[in-house]
Amino acid sequence: MALYTLGINFCFLPASAQMPANYDEDKIKPYQLPDPLRMENGKTVTSSKQWEKQRIAILNLFKTHVYGAMPGKVAGLTFRTLSVDSMALDGKAIRKQIAVIFGKDANSPKMEVLLYLPVEAKSPVPVFAGLNFYGNQTVHTDPGINLPTGWIANGPTGVENNIANVASRGFQTERWQLEELISRGYGLATAYYGDLEPDHAEGWKTGIRTTLAKSLGLQAQEWSAIGAWAWGLSRMMDYLETEPLVNARQVALTGHSRLGKAALWAAANDTRFAIVISNNSGEGGAALARRNYGETVEVINTSFPHWFVAKFKEYNKDPNQLPVDQHMLLALMAPRPLYVASAVEDQWADPKGEFLGAKHAEPVYQLFNKKGLGVVQMPDVNQPVGDVVAYHIRSGKHDINAYDWQQYLNFADRHFNNPAK
Ligand code: GCU
């Protein structure tokens, strides 16, 4: 099978991804999932009230065994508006660029948020938020978007020697569907994940896990790159809460692939995100870790040692020993609407494992009388299912495209009852 169809991003291709992977359902080793409702004292959670405590216990297990600590807000967090254009996208949108500065001092580390809002909105709008892979300038060809100055992975057009140039503008337009979002009454907030931590094994040395170690009171090794990216999403939320044109109670957090893992971890910690969308997040995201299908715990830990805490590597040989599995991460979203999406040609991410992750989160949603997927088996291709917990598997490769966004917009319309549309 071509690496492309396995959903492997060429520019991040790790050597260990070439280790043979299992794609045969008959070769899945037997496993037993931990029960999210089973408390430490052996009793079962039976009410949403009891779940509050259990939720914290599960969150702590993920901190210890998988993603590491999650610090709170940094002191002196500052938002500086860098530019505003009320005539962006041919007069359809307002474009704002904001420096989210992690400290009082102007030289503190920062992340740049790009925000688009529909001009025609009569009231504060719901917003889709998420990190991007190659810089804000890649989400649209709009020449007013600032180019990032930091390290970017080589690979895409317009990135040379790890620096982005103007030729990278609009490189991932397809993945963001910005005009469609605006025309349907939604805003978009995004930031480049490398502003938080460059995505390579040594990235932590120049990222916020080092530069903010003192101000956050946390050593770099106590958390992870996914933790740092997720932390940045919460700081984006801090900013959105101050923006009068945004309805901060209607922020849908999205993320594709590794950034889907980060989005799930962010939303698990931060319940201000009202909707959570995992797009092809795979291993370490929505897919069950216990299934040896496509990418495994061992492979991900070997290829991307910086993504998780060191302790997670102890489960390389036997994920059955993990006290959690990813259905429990998804359960931490309850009772908020959750959408999990897969792609047929993205077997590397284990679509069935992603479906089962969502399926096994259902008992927790039931505590809140919320309906789950409404199906027992995986649905057919391009047949979305579910209400508060939704799922689809679309045709095509590892990606986030117009089809995915149509489902997410419909999902958000349904749950936000978007008045602006
Ligand atoms: C690799 C990695 C996945 C990840 C993906 C991506 O394929 O193995 O775990 O989700 O990159 O982020 O595109």
Boltz pocket constraint, residues with backbone or C-beta under 6 A from the ligand:
constraints:
  - pocket:
      binder: B
      contacts: [[A, 6], [A, 7], [A, 8], [A, 9], [A, 12], [A, 17], [A, 256], [A, 257], [A, 258], [A, 259], [A, 280], [A, 281], [A, 282], [A, 283], [A, 295], [A, 300], [A, 303], [A, 348]]
      max_distance: 6.0
